[in-house]
Amino acid sequence: QVQLVESGGGLAQAGGSLRLSCAASGITFNSYAMGWFRQAPGKEREFVAAIDVRSNTNHADSVKGRFTISRDNAKNTVYLQMNSLKSEDTAVYSCAAGASSWKYWGQGTQVTVSS
């Protein structure tokens, strides 16, 4: 059974930082690209960042220079370091795993940024 479990969300002040974690089980972690997505109330889910099996990364323009995705294959975990948070970063953040498409999804963790 595949499980992706996010943690690390919560309340932060504008300008602050949070680090999200996503622990994977039931998959050969180092064979999957991992991604972070977010969905704000009333908005569609949007891409935040992704990291492939070689640890090449891609970040959405809206978070470049502020957020950093990384992975630890020994711990089957992907991280999202979020710095210089803004109120518009408030959303439910979900991680995903996939190869040619995003096949597995976590339940998400709420991030709320107060201004």
N, C-alpha and C positions, 0 to 999 in steps of 0.2 A: 504494500500500500504506500503510495507516494504521499508525503506530507511536506508542505512548506509552511513554516511557522515564523511569522514576523514578531519582532519585539523592539522595544526602544522608543516607541511613540510616546506622546504626551503633550504637555503644555510648555511652550517656550516663549520668551519675549522676543520681539523684533530685534534683530542683530545678534541673537543668541545662536546656540548650536544644539544639535541632537545627532545621535548616531543610531541608525536603524540596523537591525540584524535580521537575517532570514536563514533559519536552520533547515536544511533539507535532509530527508530520509526517504529510503525506498527507491532511490535513483543512483546511478553511477555519476556522482556529482561532477567529477572532472571531465565528463563527456558532454556536459550541457552548458550552453550559454545561459547566463542569468540576467534578469532585468528587473528594474523597478518602474512601477507605474503609479499614477495617482489620480484620484477622482475627487473633485470638490463638489459640494452640494449644488445640484442643478446643472452640472457640467458633465461633459463626456470624459471618459477615462483618457489620460494622456501619458505618453512616454516620458520617462524621466532620465533613465540611464541604463546602459547595458554593458556587459563584459563577456567576452567570448572565452573559449577554452584556452586560448593563449594569453589571456588577460589583456587583450586589446579592449579599449573602452570607447564608449560613445555617450555623450551627454546632450540633453536637449539644450537649445540656446538659452532658454529661460533660467537654467541652473548652472550653466558653464561658469567656472571660476568660483562657484559657491559650494557645489555638491561634488562629491567624489565617490565613485563606486569602486569596490575592491572585493576580492574573494580570497578565502583561505580554504584550499582544497583538503587540507588535513583535518579541518573542522567541519567540512561540508556546509560552509556558511558564506553568505554574501553580505556585504555591508554597504550602507549608504551614509557617508559622513556629510552632514548638512550644516553649513556655516552661513553666517550673515543672513539668517532667516528673515523672511518678509511675511506680512500678513497674507499675501496671495499664495504662499506655500501651504496654507491650511488645506488639508485634504486627508482622505484615507489613502495610505500608501500600501501597495501590494507588491509582492515579489512574484516572479514567474521564471519558469525553467523551460528551455526548449532547444530544438535543433534548427529545423527549417521553419518552424512556427512555435509560438508560445503555447506549450502543451499543458503545463501544470501551473496552477495558481495557488497562492496563499489566501488567507481570509482577510488580511489587511490589518493595519494598525493606524489609529487616528493620530494625526499631527495637527495641533492647533497653535497658531502663532498669534500672540496678542500684541497690538501696537500701542 
